[in-house]
Amino acid sequence: MKLHSHDFVESYSELVGFGLDRETDESTVIYYLQKFSDDQLMKRLIPSLNHADLQVIFELINRLLKDHLSDTEYHRLFLKEDHP
């Protein structure tokens, strides 16, 4: 059983662009993140990033998770594990 999914990017057919309206902005960010996290792309991109690039990505994601998810949500939604 797979724990992760990227279904949005497979079915989204609307505008991919930023700055038009909130709904399009949100959809575009989801689209970009799902495209960005593709295994084949990561296999090519990650080795070419320097330490500072890796740190920026890690810190941004970590900050967003801490700022917008409760501890329970973090464990359930990001780590995909049960949390008391």
C-alpha positions in Angstrom: 0.0 0.0 0.0 1.4 3.4 -1.0 1.3 6.0 1.7 1.9 9.0 -0.6 -0.1 10.3 -3.5 0.3 12.9 -6.2 -3.1 12.7 -7.8 -3.7 16.4 -8.2 -1.0 16.9 -10.8 -2.3 14.0 -12.8 -5.8 15.4 -13.2 -5.4 19.2 -13.0 -6.1 20.8 -16.3 -6.7 24.5 -15.4 -4.3 27.4 -15.7 -0.8 27.0 -14.2 0.3 30.5 -13.3 0.7 32.8 -10.4 -0.8 36.2 -9.5 -4.3 35.9 -11.1 -6.3 34.9 -8.1 -6.0 32.9 -4.8 -7.5 29.7 -6.2 -5.2 29.6 -9.2 -2.2 30.5 -7.0 -3.0 27.6 -4.6 -3.5 25.1 -7.5 -0.3 26.3 -9.1 1.7 25.7 -5.9 0.2 22.2 -5.5 1.0 21.5 -9.2 4.6 22.8 -8.9 5.3 20.9 -5.6 3.9 17.6 -7.0 5.9 18.0 -10.2 9.0 19.1 -8.2 8.9 16.1 -6.0 8.9 13.6 -8.8 11.4 10.8 -8.2 13.1 11.1 -11.6 13.5 14.9 -11.3 14.8 14.6 -7.7 17.3 12.0 -8.8 18.7 14.4 -11.3 18.4 17.7 -9.4 19.4 16.9 -5.8 23.1 15.9 -6.6 23.6 19.2 -8.4 22.4 21.3 -5.4 25.0 22.7 -3.1 24.7 22.6 0.7 23.2 26.1 0.9 20.5 25.1 -1.6 19.6 22.0 0.3 19.5 23.9 3.6 17.2 26.6 2.1 14.7 23.9 0.8 14.8 22.0 4.1 14.4 25.1 6.3 11.5 26.5 4.2 9.6 23.2 4.3 10.3 22.7 8.0 9.2 26.2 8.8 5.9 25.9 6.8 5.1 22.6 8.5 5.8 24.0 12.0 3.9 27.2 11.4 0.8 25.6 9.8 0.3 22.1 11.3 -0.3 20.9 14.8 2.0 18.2 16.1 -0.7 15.6 15.5 -1.3 16.8 11.9 2.5 16.8 11.3 2.7 13.2 12.3 -0.5 12.1 10.6 -0.2 14.1 7.3 3.5 14.5 6.8 5.2 11.6 8.6 2.2 9.3 7.8 2.2 7.8 11.3 -0.2 7.6 14.2 0.5 10.0 17.0 -1.2 10.0 20.4 
